[in-house]
Amino acid sequence: MTQSSLSLRGLLAHAGNLLTFGSMVPLPLSDIRPYEALSGAPSCPVDSPISCHNNTPVAGDDSCCFVYPGGRMLLTQFWDQKTHAGGAEQDWTLHGLWPDLCDGTYDQFCHMTPRYNNITEVLEHYDQQELLQFMNRFWLASSGPNSGLWSHEFNKHATCINTLAPSCYGDHTPGMEVVDYFSRASALFRMLDTYHALEVAGIVPHSRKHYPLADVTAALERFSGGKVVLRCTGRRDVLHEAWYVYYVKGSLQTGNFLPAKDLGKEGDAGNCAPWIKYLPKKPLEEDL
């Protein structure tokens, strides 16, 4: 990769930080919105409470502007063992956007929104071809069709996000919440270029080299502005997952994602050894 392409990659990532969420740099957060929600999503006041920073749920209509009870959001990425078809050797992939219960525990397969097993069809119905193209590049199943992973992620995690409930939409039609969940997760992923964040710190894939876990963590936390949980495979020494930790001010659809400054009670689910490997991906042709 040339120096010019590296600079462009970094510039795009930084621009995404500025324009998409505004939470990675010292800018006023209250006036920045990540994207336009599909339609009918709650328009929340700028002084909405921050998730996990209130001991009781917000009552009435305002509950659609406060993510509860799962208000500690994890944007989870994987460093896969091989290059995916249509992808690149530098690609981290998106695994999910998970609502934890502010203490490291979580609910799953809830009933706050309907479940969907036809994610592709729903996104096509709402003319989300560009989003689908992005997801087929970066939101990939380790086995089976990508649509199977997408249904699993939505039904397990998005159904536990209260602001995606149909009652939170002014004019709800089935599937709006699907578009908002996958759009929001993809928008967050776009600004978190894990490969670039490590690369600028001198941490690049290598078949033999070990890196201090503290250096890898520090590089990602400098870039994201918040806490990051790392997960490893092998003998807990092969980097495989990065979880970026956020709270939400407002609704999941239109609120601001604020980088977590601490992991909270039982929040560090990391399992990596003090020194870890960041292995290069196997080229796609090696599996032929």
C-alpha positions as CSV (number, residue, x, y, z in Angstrom):
1,M,0.0,0.0,0.0
2,T,1.4,3.4,-0.9
3,Q,1.9,6.3,1.4
4,S,-0.8,8.3,-0.5
5,S,-3.4,5.6,0.0
6,L,-2.5,5.4,3.7
7,S,-3.0,9.1,4.0
8,L,-6.3,8.9,2.2
9,R,-7.5,6.0,4.4
10,G,-6.5,8.0,7.5
11,L,-8.2,11.2,6.2
12,L,-11.4,9.4,5.4
13,A,-11.4,7.8,8.9
14,H,-10.8,11.2,10.5
15,A,-13.5,12.8,8.4
16,G,-15.9,10.2,9.5
17,N,-15.1,10.9,13.1
18,L,-15.8,14.6,12.6
19,L,-19.0,14.3,10.5
20,T,-20.6,11.1,11.5
21,F,-20.6,11.1,15.3
22,G,-18.5,14.0,16.5
23,S,-17.6,12.0,19.5
24,M,-13.9,11.4,18.8
25,V,-12.8,15.0,18.9
26,P,-13.5,17.8,21.3
27,L,-16.5,19.2,19.5
28,P,-20.0,20.0,20.9
29,L,-21.8,16.7,20.8
30,S,-25.4,17.9,21.3
31,D,-25.8,19.3,17.8
32,I,-24.3,16.4,15.8
33,R,-26.4,13.6,14.3
34,P,-24.9,10.5,12.7
35,Y,-27.4,10.1,9.9
36,E,-31.0,10.7,9.0
37,A,-33.2,8.0,10.5
38,L,-35.7,6.4,8.1
39,S,-38.8,8.2,9.2
40,G,-40.9,8.7,12.2
41,A,-38.1,8.0,14.7
42,P,-38.2,10.1,17.9
43,S,-36.8,13.6,17.7
44,C,-35.1,13.9,21.1
45,P,-34.2,17.0,23.1
46,V,-30.6,17.9,23.4
47,D,-30.7,17.5,27.1
48,S,-31.8,13.8,26.9
49,P,-30.2,11.7,29.6
50,I,-27.3,9.5,28.8
51,S,-27.8,5.8,29.0
52,C,-26.5,4.0,32.1
53,H,-26.3,7.4,33.8
54,N,-29.8,7.3,35.3
55,N,-30.9,4.9,38.0
56,T,-34.5,4.6,36.8
57,P,-36.1,4.3,33.4
58,V,-37.5,7.4,31.8
59,A,-41.3,7.4,31.8
60,G,-43.9,8.2,29.2
61,D,-43.1,9.4,25.7
62,D,-39.6,10.4,26.8
63,S,-38.7,6.7,27.2
64,C,-38.2,6.7,23.4
65,C,-35.3,9.1,24.0
66,F,-33.5,7.0,26.6
67,V,-32.0,3.6,25.8
68,Y,-32.9,1.4,28.8
69,P,-32.1,-1.1,30.2
70,G,-29.4,-2.1,27.8
71,G,-27.7,1.2,27.5
72,R,-24.0,0.2,27.3
73,M,-23.5,-0.3,23.6
74,L,-20.7,-2.4,22.1
75,L,-19.7,-2.1,18.5
76,T,-18.0,-5.4,17.9
77,Q,-15.4,-6.1,15.1
78,F,-13.6,-9.3,14.1
79,W,-10.2,-9.8,12.5
80,D,-10.9,-12.9,10.5
81,Q,-8.3,-15.5,9.6
82,K,-8.7,-15.2,5.8
83,T,-9.5,-12.6,3.2
84,H,-13.1,-12.7,2.2
85,A,-14.4,-12.7,-1.4
86,G,-14.7,-9.1,-2.5
87,G,-12.7,-7.9,0.5
88,A,-9.2,-6.9,1.2
89,E,-6.4,-8.1,3.5
90,Q,-6.8,-5.0,5.6
91,D,-10.5,-5.5,6.4
92,W,-11.8,-5.9,9.9
93,T,-15.4,-7.0,9.8
94,L,-18.5,-6.0,11.7
95,H,-20.0,-8.5,14.0
96,G,-22.8,-6.6,15.8
97,L,-24.0,-3.8,17.9
98,W,-24.9,-5.1,21.3
99,P,-26.8,-3.5,24.2
100,D,-25.3,-4.5,27.5
101,L,-27.1,-3.8,30.8
102,C,-24.5,-1.3,32.0
103,D,-22.8,-3.9,34.2
104,G,-21.3,-6.3,31.7
105,T,-24.4,-8.6,31.6
106,Y,-27.0,-8.5,28.9
107,D,-30.4,-9.6,27.8
108,Q,-31.0,-11.4,24.6
109,F,-33.9,-12.3,22.3
110,C,-36.2,-9.8,23.9
111,H,-39.6,-8.6,22.8
112,M,-39.2,-4.8,22.5
113,T,-39.3,-5.1,18.7
114,P,-40.6,-7.8,16.4
115,R,-38.2,-10.4,15.2
116,Y,-37.2,-10.7,11.5
117,N,-35.8,-13.6,9.6
118,N,-35.8,-11.8,6.2
119,I,-33.4,-9.0,6.7
120,T,-32.3,-8.8,3.1
121,E,-35.9,-8.6,1.8
122,V,-36.7,-5.9,4.4
123,L,-33.7,-3.8,3.4
124,E,-34.5,-4.2,-0.3
125,H,-38.1,-3.2,0.3
126,Y,-36.8,0.1,1.8
127,D,-34.4,0.6,-1.2
128,Q,-31.3,0.1,0.9
129,Q,-29.2,-1.4,-1.8
130,E,-26.1,0.7,-0.9
131,L,-26.4,-0.5,2.7
132,L,-26.8,-4.1,1.6
133,Q,-23.7,-3.8,-0.6
134,F,-21.7,-2.5,2.4
135,M,-23.0,-5.2,4.6
136,N,-22.0,-7.9,2.1
137,R,-18.5,-6.5,2.2
138,F,-18.0,-5.9,5.9
139,W,-20.8,-7.7,7.9
140,L,-19.9,-11.3,7.1
141,A,-20.9,-14.6,8.5
142,S,-18.1,-17.1,9.4
143,S,-20.2,-19.8,7.8
144,G,-23.5,-19.9,6.0
145,P,-25.2,-16.9,4.3
146,N,-24.6,-13.4,5.6
147,S,-28.3,-13.0,6.0
148,G,-28.3,-15.7,8.6
149,L,-25.9,-13.7,10.8
150,W,-27.9,-10.5,10.2
151,S,-31.1,-12.1,11.4
152,H,-29.3,-13.6,14.4
153,E,-27.8,-10.2,15.4
154,F,-31.1,-8.4,15.0
155,N,-33.2,-11.0,16.8
156,K,-30.7,-11.5,19.6
157,H,-29.6,-7.9,20.2
158,A,-31.8,-5.3,18.4
159,T,-35.0,-6.7,20.0
160,C,-33.6,-5.6,23.4
161,I,-33.2,-2.0,22.4
162,N,-36.3,-0.2,23.6
163,T,-36.2,2.9,21.3
164,L,-36.6,0.6,18.3
165,A,-40.0,-0.4,19.5
166,P,-42.8,0.2,16.9
167,S,-44.5,2.5,19.5
168,C,-41.5,4.9,19.3
169,Y,-42.2,5.6,15.6
170,G,-44.8,8.2,14.7
171,D,-45.9,6.4,11.6
172,H,-44.5,2.9,11.9
173,T,-44.5,0.4,9.1
174,P,-42.9,-3.1,9.6
175,G,-39.1,-3.1,9.0
176,M,-38.3,0.5,9.8
177,E,-36.5,-0.6,12.9
178,V,-34.5,-3.0,10.8
179,V,-33.2,-0.2,8.6
180,D,-32.4,2.0,11.6
181,Y,-30.5,-0.8,13.5
182,F,-28.3,-1.8,10.5
183,S,-27.8,1.8,9.3
184,R,-26.7,2.9,12.8
185,A,-24.4,0.0,13.3
186,S,-22.8,0.4,9.8
187,A,-22.4,4.1,10.3
188,L,-20.6,3.5,13.6
189,F,-18.4,0.8,12.0
190,R,-17.4,3.2,9.1
191,M,-15.7,5.6,11.5
192,L,-13.9,2.9,13.4
193,D,-11.1,1.9,11.0
194,T,-9.3,-0.5,13.4
195,Y,-6.7,-1.5,10.8
196,H,-5.6,2.1,10.3
197,A,-5.7,2.9,14.0
198,L,-3.2,0.1,14.7
199,E,-1.2,0.9,11.6
200,V,-0.4,4.5,12.6
201,A,0.8,3.1,15.9
202,G,3.2,0.8,14.1
203,I,1.1,-2.3,14.8
204,V,0.6,-4.3,11.6
205,P,-0.1,-7.9,10.9
206,H,3.0,-10.1,11.2
207,S,3.3,-13.9,11.3
208,R,5.9,-14.0,14.2
209,K,5.9,-10.7,16.0
210,H,4.2,-10.2,19.4
211,Y,2.9,-6.8,20.5
212,P,2.2,-5.7,24.1
213,L,-1.5,-5.9,24.8
214,A,-1.3,-2.5,26.5
215,D,0.1,-0.9,23.3
216,V,-2.7,-2.4,21.1
217,T,-5.4,-1.2,23.6
218,A,-3.9,2.2,23.9
219,A,-3.7,2.7,20.1
220,L,-7.4,1.9,19.7
221,E,-8.5,4.0,22.7
222,R,-6.6,7.0,21.4
223,F,-8.3,6.6,18.0
224,S,-11.8,6.0,19.3
225,G,-11.8,8.3,22.3
226,G,-13.2,5.6,24.6
227,K,-12.7,2.2,26.1
228,V,-12.0,-0.8,24.0
229,V,-12.3,-4.5,25.0
230,L,-10.0,-7.0,23.1
231,R,-10.6,-10.7,22.7
232,C,-8.1,-13.3,21.6
233,T,-8.1,-16.9,20.3
234,G,-5.4,-19.6,20.4
235,R,-3.6,-19.5,23.8
236,R,-5.3,-16.2,24.4
237,D,-2.5,-14.6,22.3
238,V,-4.0,-14.2,18.8
239,L,-5.9,-11.0,18.3
240,H,-9.5,-11.7,17.0
241,E,-12.0,-9.1,18.3
242,A,-12.2,-5.4,19.2
243,W,-15.3,-4.2,21.1
244,Y,-15.8,-0.4,21.2
245,V,-17.8,0.8,24.2
246,Y,-20.3,3.6,24.1
247,Y,-23.2,5.2,25.9
248,V,-26.1,6.8,24.0
249,K,-27.5,10.3,24.6
250,G,-31.0,10.1,23.2
251,S,-32.4,7.3,21.0
252,L,-30.4,4.7,19.2
253,Q,-31.9,6.0,15.9
254,T,-31.0,9.7,16.3
255,G,-29.0,10.1,19.4
256,N,-25.3,10.6,20.0
257,F,-23.0,7.8,20.7
258,L,-20.6,8.9,23.5
259,P,-17.3,6.9,24.0
260,A,-17.2,5.3,27.4
261,K,-14.5,6.6,29.6
262,D,-14.6,3.6,31.9
263,L,-15.8,0.0,31.5
264,G,-18.0,-0.1,34.5
265,K,-18.8,-3.0,36.8
266,E,-17.7,-6.3,35.2
267,G,-17.3,-4.4,31.9
268,D,-13.9,-5.7,30.9
269,A,-14.6,-9.0,29.1
270,G,-11.2,-9.0,27.6
271,N,-9.3,-12.3,27.7
272,C,-6.0,-11.6,25.9
273,A,-2.6,-12.4,27.3
274,P,-0.1,-9.6,28.0
275,W,1.7,-10.1,24.6
276,I,-0.4,-10.9,21.5
277,K,0.0,-11.7,17.8
278,Y,-1.8,-9.9,15.1
279,L,-1.6,-12.4,12.3
280,P,-1.8,-11.6,8.6
281,K,-4.9,-13.0,6.8
282,K,-4.6,-15.9,4.5
283,P,-5.1,-14.9,0.9
284,L,-8.4,-16.1,-0.5
285,E,-6.7,-18.3,-3.1
286,E,-5.0,-20.4,-0.4
287,D,-8.4,-22.0,0.3
288,L,-9.0,-23.0,-3.3
